Amino acid sequence: MKRADICIAGIAECFRGDSDLLCNPIGISPIIGGRLAKATFAPDVVMTDAVSVLAANTLPIADPDAPRVIESYAPYRTVFDILWSGRRHVMMGATQIDQFGNQNIAAIGGFEQPKAQLLGLRGAPGNLINHRTSYWVPNHTKRSFVKKVDVVSGPGYDRMKDIGKPSNRYHDLHRVISNLGVFDFETPDRKMRLRSVHPGVDVDEVIESTDFEIVIPESVELSRVPSENEMEIIKIIDPNGLRYDEVKDE
């Protein structure tokens, strides 16, 4: 079993129980994991085809000509109405993330004089303040899990606490999935906690790859591996193995 496949199963688990939300996984592995969830244990999840169609069938990634069983449409104007009401779960990337879940996809080195320009703020501020958000980080290092992000694209729990209600009523950092493990913020002070490590990874590797003090519970579980049936579905969704370009086995 390859690490990338275990990550896909972890991503899929993020969408368990989300039948009342519009699920928008963004990026190669998130889309594969989201579609796996809908094809197996979360058939009632409403998910776009990454453009504007709500598709009921299992679609292969990166194939715009694949036949679609269309349930409905979700153009941008509809998506905005949904996300402002807290009824959306997006999985985004994070070039940097800190212990409270502040995310950076904008620039490295700060906005004033960046060393590298990234995607920009994009929709991150609106996502974080309006609905549930999870993150996918394919390369877990001290450069991605940092003490302080260079630019806050999406606010974490510390910043949202300062804002107060009602502005933060929909703010919900659900999960962070990396190539090393699964993380959440289910701690009294809302600091990031290790939820499980992927098979082949030990806790010390996670600690050594993280630039802040991560919360480690007394007992750390192993992330689940996909079943044989799930692997068959993953191959349908990702026939060209694009997931292996994101996560390579050590």
Sine and cosine of phi, psi and omega as CSV:
sin_phi,cos_phi,sin_psi,cos_psi,sin_omega,cos_omega
0.00,0.00,0.82,-0.57,-0.04,-1.00
-1.00,0.08,0.46,-0.89,-0.04,-1.00
-0.85,0.52,-0.62,0.79,-0.02,-1.00
-0.86,0.50,-0.62,0.79,0.00,-1.00
-0.93,0.38,-0.60,0.80,0.05,-1.00
-0.91,0.41,-0.63,0.78,0.06,-1.00
-0.89,0.46,-0.63,0.78,0.01,-1.00
-0.88,0.47,-0.67,0.74,0.03,-1.00
-0.89,0.45,-0.64,0.77,0.03,-1.00
-0.90,0.43,-0.64,0.76,0.06,-1.00
-0.89,0.45,-0.70,0.71,0.01,-1.00
-0.84,0.54,-0.66,0.75,-0.02,-1.00
-0.88,0.48,-0.43,0.90,0.02,-1.00
-0.87,0.50,-0.45,0.89,-0.08,-1.00
-0.98,-0.18,0.14,0.99,0.07,-1.00
-0.91,0.41,0.77,-0.64,0.03,-1.00
0.99,0.13,0.20,0.98,-0.07,-1.00
-0.99,-0.13,0.53,0.85,-0.10,-1.00
-0.92,0.40,-0.32,0.95,-0.01,-1.00
-0.99,-0.17,0.20,0.98,-0.02,-1.00
-0.84,-0.54,0.45,-0.89,0.19,-0.98
-0.99,0.12,0.87,-0.49,-0.06,-1.00
-0.99,-0.15,0.82,-0.58,-0.03,-1.00
-0.81,-0.58,0.99,0.15,0.13,-0.99
-0.96,0.26,0.74,-0.67,-0.07,-1.00
-0.89,-0.46,0.82,-0.57,-0.01,-1.00
0.94,-0.35,0.23,-0.97,-0.14,-0.99
-0.87,0.49,-0.88,0.47,-0.06,-1.00
-0.90,0.43,-0.68,0.73,0.07,-1.00
-0.85,0.53,-0.65,0.76,0.02,-1.00
-0.90,0.43,-0.68,0.74,0.03,-1.00
-0.88,0.48,-0.73,0.68,0.00,-1.00
-0.90,0.43,-0.66,0.75,0.03,-1.00
-0.89,0.45,-0.69,0.72,0.01,-1.00
-0.93,0.36,-0.52,0.85,0.08,-1.00
-0.90,0.44,-0.69,0.73,0.02,-1.00
-0.86,0.51,-0.72,0.69,-0.03,-1.00
-0.91,0.41,-0.54,0.84,-0.04,-1.00
-0.98,0.17,-0.16,0.99,-0.08,-1.00
-0.81,-0.59,-1.00,-0.07,-0.17,-0.99
-1.00,0.03,-0.08,1.00,-0.03,-1.00
-0.76,-0.65,0.86,0.51,-0.08,-1.00
-0.91,0.41,-0.36,0.93,-0.03,-1.00
-1.00,0.04,-0.04,1.00,0.05,-1.00
-0.89,0.46,0.69,-0.73,0.05,-1.00
-0.99,-0.13,0.86,-0.51,-0.11,-0.99
-0.65,-0.76,0.67,-0.74,0.02,-1.00
-0.98,0.18,0.20,-0.98,0.08,-1.00
-1.00,0.03,0.31,0.95,-0.04,-1.00
0.99,0.16,0.05,1.00,0.08,-1.00
-0.81,-0.59,-1.00,0.09,-0.07,-1.00
-0.53,-0.85,0.06,1.00,-0.08,-1.00
-0.95,-0.30,0.68,-0.73,0.17,-0.99
-1.00,-0.01,0.95,-0.31,-0.10,-0.99
-0.97,-0.22,0.68,-0.74,-0.02,-1.00
-1.00,0.00,-0.37,0.93,-0.08,-1.00
-1.00,-0.10,0.21,-0.98,0.00,-1.00
-0.99,0.13,0.89,-0.45,-0.08,-1.00
-0.98,-0.22,0.65,-0.76,0.16,-0.99
-0.95,0.32,0.59,-0.81,-0.03,-1.00
-0.95,0.31,0.51,-0.86,0.09,-1.00
0.87,0.49,0.56,0.83,0.06,-1.00
-0.76,-0.65,1.00,0.06,-0.06,-1.00
-0.91,0.41,-0.28,0.96,-0.04,-1.00
-1.00,-0.09,0.02,1.00,0.00,-1.00
-0.90,0.44,0.69,-0.73,0.03,-1.00
-0.86,0.50,0.66,-0.75,-0.03,-1.00
-0.88,-0.48,0.69,-0.72,0.18,-0.98
-1.00,-0.06,0.98,-0.21,-0.18,-0.98
-1.00,0.03,0.85,-0.52,0.07,-1.00
-1.00,0.04,-0.62,0.79,-0.04,-1.00
-0.17,-0.98,-0.03,-1.00,0.06,-1.00
-0.89,-0.45,0.48,-0.88,0.04,-1.00
-0.67,-0.74,0.96,0.28,0.05,-1.00
-0.92,0.38,0.19,-0.98,-0.09,-1.00
-0.80,0.60,-0.67,0.74,-0.05,-1.00
-0.88,0.47,-0.55,0.83,0.04,-1.00
-0.96,0.28,-0.65,0.76,0.01,-1.00
-0.86,0.51,-0.66,0.75,0.01,-1.00
-0.90,0.43,-0.63,0.78,0.05,-1.00
-0.89,0.46,-0.62,0.78,0.00,-1.00
-0.94,0.34,-0.74,0.68,-0.10,-0.99
-0.93,0.36,-0.54,0.84,0.01,-1.00
-0.93,0.37,-0.30,0.95,-0.02,-1.00
-0.99,-0.13,0.09,1.00,0.03,-1.00
0.99,0.15,0.19,0.98,-0.11,-0.99
-0.97,-0.24,0.69,0.72,-0.01,-1.00
-0.62,-0.79,0.55,-0.84,0.12,-0.99
-0.78,-0.62,0.93,-0.36,0.02,-1.00
-0.96,-0.28,0.63,-0.77,0.21,-0.98
-0.93,-0.37,0.86,-0.51,-0.04,-1.00
-0.90,-0.44,0.13,-0.99,0.17,-0.99
-1.00,0.05,0.21,-0.98,0.08,-1.00
-0.54,-0.84,0.93,-0.38,0.08,-1.00
-0.93,0.37,-0.62,0.78,0.13,-0.99
-0.72,-0.69,0.57,-0.82,0.12,-0.99
-0.55,-0.83,0.59,-0.81,-0.02,-1.00
-0.92,-0.39,-0.10,-1.00,-0.15,-0.99
-0.92,0.39,-0.35,0.94,0.03,-1.00
-0.98,-0.18,0.04,1.00,0.05,-1.00
1.00,-0.03,0.17,0.99,0.13,-0.99
-0.91,0.42,0.72,-0.70,-0.14,-0.99
-0.87,-0.48,0.56,-0.83,0.05,-1.00
-0.77,-0.64,0.85,-0.53,0.18,-0.98
-0.77,-0.64,0.27,0.96,-0.16,-0.99
-0.99,-0.15,-0.79,0.61,-0.09,-1.00
-0.29,-0.96,0.50,-0.87,0.12,-0.99
-0.98,-0.21,0.77,-0.64,0.00,-1.00
0.99,-0.14,0.04,1.00,0.05,-1.00
0.99,-0.15,0.40,-0.92,-0.06,-1.00
-0.95,0.32,-0.55,0.83,-0.11,-0.99
-0.91,0.42,-0.69,0.72,0.01,-1.00
-0.54,-0.84,0.96,0.27,-0.09,-1.00
-0.93,0.36,0.56,-0.83,0.12,-0.99
-0.98,0.19,-0.50,0.86,0.01,-1.00
-0.54,-0.84,0.73,-0.69,0.08,-1.00
-1.00,-0.01,0.77,-0.64,0.00,-1.00
-0.96,-0.27,-0.59,-0.80,-0.07,-1.00
-0.94,0.35,-0.46,0.89,-0.19,-0.98
0.99,-0.16,0.04,-1.00,-0.04,-1.00
-0.91,0.41,-0.52,0.86,0.00,-1.00
0.79,0.61,-0.70,-0.71,-0.02,-1.00
-0.99,-0.12,0.16,0.99,-0.11,-0.99
-0.86,0.51,-0.72,0.69,-0.01,-1.00
-0.86,0.51,-0.68,0.74,0.01,-1.00
-0.93,0.37,-0.61,0.79,0.03,-1.00
-0.87,0.49,-0.77,0.63,-0.13,-0.99
-0.91,0.41,-0.56,0.83,-0.09,-1.00
-1.00,0.05,-0.23,0.97,-0.14,-0.99
-0.92,-0.39,-0.30,0.95,-0.09,-1.00
-0.23,-0.97,0.02,-1.00,-0.01,-1.00
-0.91,0.42,0.68,-0.73,-0.01,-1.00
-0.69,-0.73,0.68,-0.74,0.16,-0.99
-0.83,-0.55,0.27,-0.96,-0.05,-1.00
-0.78,-0.62,0.54,-0.84,0.10,-1.00
-0.87,-0.49,0.85,-0.53,0.01,-1.00
-0.81,-0.59,0.98,-0.19,-0.11,-0.99
-0.96,0.29,-0.28,0.96,-0.02,-1.00
-0.77,-0.64,1.00,-0.09,-0.08,-1.00
-0.99,0.11,0.96,-0.26,0.05,-1.00
-0.63,-0.77,0.07,-1.00,0.05,-1.00
-0.93,0.37,-0.21,0.98,0.05,-1.00
-1.00,0.07,-0.31,0.95,0.02,-1.00
-0.97,-0.25,-0.62,0.79,0.08,-1.00
-0.98,-0.17,1.00,-0.04,-0.26,-0.97
-0.93,-0.37,0.33,-0.94,0.06,-1.00
-0.91,0.40,-0.61,0.79,-0.01,-1.00
-0.51,-0.86,0.80,-0.60,0.01,-1.00
-0.95,0.31,0.52,-0.85,-0.02,-1.00
-0.94,0.33,-0.60,0.80,0.05,-1.00
-0.68,-0.73,0.70,-0.71,0.04,-1.00
-1.00,0.02,0.97,-0.23,0.10,-1.00
-0.99,0.11,-0.71,0.71,0.05,-1.00
-0.83,-0.56,0.81,-0.58,-0.09,-1.00
-0.96,0.29,0.60,-0.80,0.05,-1.00
-1.00,-0.04,-0.14,-0.99,-0.09,-1.00
-0.91,0.41,-0.54,0.84,0.01,-1.00
-0.91,0.41,-0.69,0.73,0.00,-1.00
-0.94,0.33,-0.62,0.78,-0.01,-1.00
-0.94,0.34,-0.50,0.87,0.08,-1.00
-0.89,0.45,-0.62,0.78,0.01,-1.00
-0.92,0.38,-0.54,0.84,0.01,-1.00
-0.93,0.36,-0.68,0.74,0.02,-1.00
0.98,0.19,0.07,-1.00,-0.01,-1.00
-1.00,0.09,0.44,-0.90,0.09,1.00
-1.00,0.07,-0.04,1.00,-0.11,-0.99
-0.88,0.47,-0.46,0.89,-0.05,-1.00
-0.97,-0.25,0.30,0.95,-0.12,-0.99
-0.92,0.40,-0.42,0.91,-0.01,-1.00
-0.97,-0.23,-0.03,1.00,-0.03,-1.00
-0.91,0.40,0.82,-0.57,-0.11,-0.99
-0.42,-0.91,0.99,-0.12,0.11,-0.99
-1.00,0.10,0.93,-0.37,-0.19,-0.98
-1.00,0.01,-0.89,0.45,-0.05,-1.00
-0.59,-0.81,0.42,-0.91,0.23,-0.97
-0.84,-0.55,0.81,-0.59,0.06,-1.00
-0.92,-0.39,0.78,-0.62,0.10,-0.99
-0.81,-0.59,0.00,-1.00,0.03,-1.00
-0.96,0.28,-0.04,1.00,0.04,-1.00
-0.95,-0.31,-0.49,0.87,-0.07,-1.00
-0.06,-1.00,-0.20,-0.98,0.01,-1.00
-0.87,-0.48,0.66,-0.75,-0.10,-0.99
-0.72,-0.70,0.46,-0.89,0.10,-0.99
-0.64,-0.77,-0.10,-0.99,-0.01,-1.00
-0.81,-0.58,0.50,0.86,-0.07,-1.00
-1.00,0.07,0.89,0.46,0.03,-1.00
-0.78,-0.63,0.36,-0.93,-0.04,-1.00
-0.84,0.54,-0.61,0.79,-0.02,-1.00
-0.98,-0.18,0.19,0.98,0.08,-1.00
0.88,0.48,0.59,0.81,0.13,-0.99
-1.00,-0.03,0.43,-0.90,-0.07,-1.00
-0.90,0.44,0.68,-0.73,-0.02,-1.00
-0.84,-0.55,0.63,-0.77,0.12,-0.99
-0.97,0.25,0.85,-0.52,-0.04,-1.00
-0.99,-0.11,-0.66,0.75,0.06,-1.00
-0.36,-0.93,0.42,-0.91,0.12,-0.99
-0.95,-0.32,0.55,-0.84,0.04,-1.00
-0.95,0.30,0.53,-0.85,0.08,-1.00
-0.79,0.62,0.72,-0.69,-0.06,-1.00
1.00,-0.08,-0.12,0.99,0.02,-1.00
-0.92,-0.40,0.66,-0.75,0.11,-0.99
-0.94,-0.35,0.24,-0.97,-0.09,-1.00
-0.87,0.48,-0.63,0.78,-0.01,-1.00
-0.86,0.50,-0.59,0.81,0.03,-1.00
-0.90,0.43,-0.63,0.78,0.05,-1.00
-0.90,0.44,-0.72,0.70,0.00,-1.00
-0.87,0.49,-0.71,0.70,-0.03,-1.00
-0.93,0.38,-0.37,0.93,-0.04,-1.00
-0.99,-0.13,0.07,1.00,-0.07,-1.00
-0.88,-0.48,0.76,-0.65,-0.11,-0.99
-1.00,0.06,0.01,1.00,0.08,-1.00
-0.79,-0.61,0.18,-0.98,-0.02,-1.00
-0.99,0.14,0.97,-0.25,-0.03,-1.00
-1.00,0.09,0.54,-0.84,0.00,-1.00
-0.97,0.24,0.82,-0.57,-0.01,-1.00
-0.91,-0.42,0.90,-0.43,0.04,-1.00
-0.94,0.35,0.25,-0.97,-0.01,-1.00
-0.87,0.49,-0.60,0.80,0.00,-1.00
-0.82,-0.57,0.84,-0.54,-0.01,-1.00
-0.94,-0.33,0.83,-0.56,-0.03,-1.00
-0.99,0.17,0.28,-0.96,0.18,-0.98
-1.00,0.03,0.67,-0.74,0.10,-0.99
-0.88,0.47,0.57,-0.82,-0.02,-1.00
-0.97,0.26,0.47,-0.88,0.07,-1.00
-0.99,-0.17,0.49,-0.87,0.01,-1.00
-0.93,0.38,0.56,-0.83,0.04,-1.00
-0.96,0.29,0.14,-0.99,0.05,-1.00
-0.87,0.49,-0.65,0.76,0.03,-1.00
-0.90,0.44,-0.67,0.74,0.03,-1.00
-0.90,0.44,-0.63,0.78,0.03,-1.00
-0.88,0.47,-0.62,0.79,0.05,-1.00
-0.89,0.45,-0.64,0.77,0.02,-1.00
-0.94,0.35,-0.65,0.76,0.04,-1.00
-0.85,0.53,-0.64,0.77,0.00,-1.00
-0.92,0.39,-0.51,0.86,0.08,-1.00
-0.94,0.34,-0.67,0.74,-0.02,-1.00
-0.95,0.32,-0.62,0.78,-0.07,-1.00
-0.80,-0.60,0.93,0.36,-0.08,-1.00
-0.91,0.41,-0.39,0.92,-0.05,-1.00
-0.99,-0.11,0.06,1.00,0.06,-1.00
0.92,0.39,0.59,0.81,0.00,-1.00
-0.88,0.47,-0.47,0.88,-0.01,-1.00
-0.89,0.46,-0.48,0.88,-0.03,-1.00
-0.96,0.26,-0.29,0.96,0.11,-0.99
-0.96,0.27,-0.44,0.90,-0.01,-1.00
-1.00,0.08,-0.64,0.77,-0.03,-1.00
-0.79,-0.61,0.90,-0.44,0.01,-1.00
-0.95,-0.30,0.64,-0.77,0.07,-1.00
-0.92,0.40,0.62,-0.79,0.00,-1.00
-0.94,0.34,0.00,0.00,0.00,0.00
